Amino acid sequence: MEYPFNLFDLRGKVAAITGAARGIGAETARVLAAAGAKVAVLDLLEADGQAAVQRIEAEGGQAAFWKLDVSSEPEVGKVFGEIAARFGRLDVLVNNAGIDGVNAPTHELALAQWQRVMDVNVTGTFLCTKHAIPHLERAGGGSIVNVSSMYGIVGGPDVPPYHASKAAVRMMAKTDAMHPGYIRTPMLEEVAHASGQGEGLFAYLGSQAPMGRLGEPRDIAAGILYLVSDAARYVTGAELVIDGGYTAR
Ligand SMILES: NC(=O)c1ccc[n+]([C@@H]2O[C@H](COP(=O)([O-])OP(=O)(O)OC[C@H]3O[C@@H](n4cnc5c(N)ncnc54)[C@H](O)[C@@H]3O)[C@@H](O)[C@H]2O)c1
């Protein structure tokens, strides 16, 4: 028996995704485009962003890239205006751009290192939300998903500004908050490389989740698809944790 309509149909909708050149953002852009949305791929990384757009187009979707630093208010205001002009409306914002910053204890951190993490993760989320809302209102409403982290829920021995920034993003949510666990993306690959542990680190991190493995970007993209779709039309201010059970232990 078939349900009368597809709850995850995003045709006619326009979605802006920050940090969408790679990792979780790129996969989310793909998934939302496959569900029918026109997607604005926003990122600092130009070549990767263009490649993400080409991949979506090759899969039959519609997307365009804008180079954007989410921590710059003039850039954010300009880009959101251009997205609405190009695609005619804006219905969905996914605040996904984020950096983990320097892995050092608090007393060894420079103010500038702390500040950059706050600028991107917290101020970037604020600025994109601020400049997206007038467009969402014009479209008659919409969805905002903030990609926080399980590190915004539980403490840990590493990256203190990241923990603080992700807790802030979590509490900024009159919207929905998504909390990925350890997901194998370029962010984590760079951590593994810098630590010198490589695959060993992935095996260790994977073993920390009751599901016994790292997550993949599609595991998070699927949750974002749910939150922005009609399937979640009565969901707001909710927090969705997709972490293989890490925070359930
Ligand atoms: N990978 C994980 O294990 C994990 C776990 C929990 C939460 N997250 C969160 O998920 C989100 C995506 O992470 P990822 O693992 O895919 O990381 P990633 O580093 O692979 O991708 C992040 C993207 O954000 C972009 N970006 C960084 N600063 C930016 C800025 N100022 N303006 C615009 N774009 C910017 C990067 O260029 C990159 O393309 C982040 O918010 C991250 O904190 C990731």
The ligand as an SDF file (V2000), in Angstrom:
LIG
                    3D

 44 48  0  0  0  0  0  0  0  0999 V2000
   32.4330   15.5020   11.6810 N   0  0  0  0  0  0  0  0  0  0  0  0
   31.9960   15.3480   12.9340 C   0  0  0  0  0  0  0  0  0  0  0  0
   32.3400   14.3830   13.6270 O   0  0  0  0  0  0  0  0  0  0  0  0
   31.0290   16.3480   13.5340 C   0  0  0  0  0  0  0  0  0  0  0  0
   30.4670   16.0440   14.7690 C   0  0  0  0  0  0  0  0  0  0  0  0
   29.5680   16.9400   15.3490 C   0  0  0  0  0  0  0  0  0  0  0  0
   29.2420   18.1180   14.7030 C   0  0  0  0  0  0  0  0  0  0  0  0
   29.8140   18.4000   13.5020 N   0  0  0  0  0  0  0  0  0  0  0  0
   29.4380   19.6760   12.9020 C   0  0  0  0  0  0  0  0  0  0  0  0
   28.9390   19.4700   11.6070 O   0  0  0  0  0  0  0  0  0  0  0  0
   29.1950   20.6150   10.8020 C   0  0  0  0  0  0  0  0  0  0  0  0
   29.8920   20.1730    9.5270 C   0  0  0  0  0  0  0  0  0  0  0  0
   31.1090   19.5420    9.9030 O   0  0  0  0  0  0  0  0  0  0  0  0
   31.9790   18.6080    8.9410 P   0  0  0  0  0  0  0  0  0  0  0  0
   32.4940   17.5110    9.8030 O   0  0  0  0  0  0  0  0  0  0  0  0
   31.2420   18.3010    7.6970 O   0  0  0  0  0  0  0  0  0  0  0  0
   33.2070   19.6210    8.7120 O   0  0  0  0  0  0  0  0  0  0  0  0
   34.0770   19.9450    7.4160 P   0  0  0  0  0  0  0  0  0  0  0  0
   35.2570   20.7070    7.9220 O   0  0  0  0  0  0  0  0  0  0  0  0
   34.3110   18.7230    6.6510 O   0  0  0  0  0  0  0  0  0  0  0  0
   33.1020   20.9120    6.6200 O   0  0  0  0  0  0  0  0  0  0  0  0
   32.7630   22.1700    7.1550 C   0  0  0  0  0  0  0  0  0  0  0  0
   32.6160   23.1590    6.0260 C   0  0  0  0  0  0  0  0  0  0  0  0
   32.3770   24.4620    6.6040 O   0  0  0  0  0  0  0  0  0  0  0  0
   33.1250   25.4060    5.8510 C   0  0  0  0  0  0  0  0  0  0  0  0
   33.4080   26.6110    6.6350 N   0  0  0  0  0  0  0  0  0  0  0  0
   34.2780   26.7460    7.6720 C   0  0  0  0  0  0  0  0  0  0  0  0
   34.3080   28.0170    8.0850 N   0  0  0  0  0  0  0  0  0  0  0  0
   33.4360   28.7160    7.3000 C   0  0  0  0  0  0  0  0  0  0  0  0
   33.0340   30.0710    7.2370 C   0  0  0  0  0  0  0  0  0  0  0  0
   33.5600   30.9830    8.0650 N   0  0  0  0  0  0  0  0  0  0  0  0
   32.1130   30.4280    6.3150 N   0  0  0  0  0  0  0  0  0  0  0  0
   31.5810   29.5030    5.4800 C   0  0  0  0  0  0  0  0  0  0  0  0
   31.9340   28.2090    5.4760 N   0  0  0  0  0  0  0  0  0  0  0  0
   32.8490   27.8190    6.3880 C   0  0  0  0  0  0  0  0  0  0  0  0
   34.3950   24.6610    5.4910 C   0  0  0  0  0  0  0  0  0  0  0  0
   35.0790   25.2970    4.4110 O   0  0  0  0  0  0  0  0  0  0  0  0
   33.8760   23.2810    5.1630 C   0  0  0  0  0  0  0  0  0  0  0  0
   33.5310   23.1500    3.8070 O   0  0  0  0  0  0  0  0  0  0  0  0
   30.0540   21.5610   11.6570 C   0  0  0  0  0  0  0  0  0  0  0  0
   29.2280   22.5560   12.2400 O   0  0  0  0  0  0  0  0  0  0  0  0
   30.6060   20.6390   12.7210 C   0  0  0  0  0  0  0  0  0  0  0  0
   30.9350   21.3340   13.8940 O   0  0  0  0  0  0  0  0  0  0  0  0
   30.6990   17.5440   12.9020 C   0  0  0  0  0  0  0  0  0  0  0  0
  1  2  1  0
  2  3  2  0
  2  4  1  0
  4  5  1  0
  4 44  2  0
  5  6  2  0
  6  7  1  0
  7  8  2  0
  8  9  1  0
  8 44  1  0
  9 10  1  0
  9 42  1  0
 10 11  1  0
 11 12  1  0
 11 40  1  0
 12 13  1  0
 13 14  1  0
 14 15  2  0
 14 16  1  0
 14 17  1  0
 17 18  1  0
 18 19  2  0
 18 20  1  0
 18 21  1  0
 21 22  1  0
 22 23  1  0
 23 24  1  0
 23 38  1  0
 24 25  1  0
 25 26  1  0
 25 36  1  0
 26 27  1  0
 26 35  1  0
 27 28  2  0
 28 29  1  0
 29 30  1  0
 29 35  2  0
 30 31  1  0
 30 32  2  0
 32 33  1  0
 33 34  2  0
 34 35  1  0
 36 37  1  0
 36 38  1  0
 38 39  1  0
 40 41  1  0
 40 42  1  0
 42 43  1  0
M  CHG  2   8   1  16  -1
M  END
$$$$
